[in-house]
Amino acid sequence: MTRKMEEDLQELIVRYRPIITFRVRKALGAQNTDCEDLVSEILSQVVEKIQTGEFRGESSLGTFVYTITSRRIIDYIREKTRVMKYAPEPEPYPDPRETLEVVEMSEKVKKALSRLKPKYREVLYLYYYQELNREEVAARLGVSPRKVSELVNYALKLIRKELKR
């Protein structure tokens, strides 16, 4: 490469770097950490295409640089979109009202449970929290499995009645 050609390429880089940087930052956002790498890549492509004779002078140099810049920006966005397509979706933030309703309802249930007689609390504890089946609860309490079902159903009925208040 001749000295004149090297000077011309250096002048091209000095002239078009700010323009390419502006376009890349505008398209991708100023905070994107890949902007400088993309600008350097675009400039390398422009220089390479000029050296290999792909720039034939059918358009202005500015149009040539603009086209390469636009195409590389689009390719970059497509690459990132393709990668993000398979990224897991983040969990949505819980609605504060729903969270508050859950807290209020759990307080009401806790209060309703505290008002139950000990035998109803115990059968609910064994059946729901210890996850014992009816026969196991019956064996622990010394009653029939049918009686366990009656106690659980009646306790739930009392809780629903308390929650309606």
Steps between C-alpha positions, in 0.01 A plus 500: 500500500636838406559780745236712327243222534581458871456875555167491315378211715613677816315814389191287428514356855545843657214644294245218538567365852290773672216453250499121542526535880198736502291259290594196709434675833169635372389156382622296797495751785791692645531261796555194280848369577542351152482836317874561470566143389229528237639833372847347468354198323312722254810707426699180443234379257505831311880497470504135396232553233686801362828305489341199329332720241142441611449877507479576131407868527143446373380693804661757724736379772256634760218287358729197496597551866136570596385175335764287672421669834125443464541136402740426787268665752210287374714185518603587857138550606398171336780314680397642837132431432576141407694451822228666708229291337615198698568682824256418778232754573548673833235446760252789506495715807215409731210739508517684835123475539507123455784470748309712749185292447695178563647644820158617619339166417771304678451720808126430490558125465751508786248683717224255402727204580580644841127512584448132423484242776830310547362174353415677170836680488680171563315308229566779246865513602549128456299477179623811314836596652636157588335366180385181669220304336168438676604163636823635650318795660236258634770280655667800668175638638342164586190556285364347179604629155139606446515712816821663369313603182215640708738697724693642201183598313342659807821692582515634143133598524573695820797675336294600193228632730760705693650639177161622377468728802 
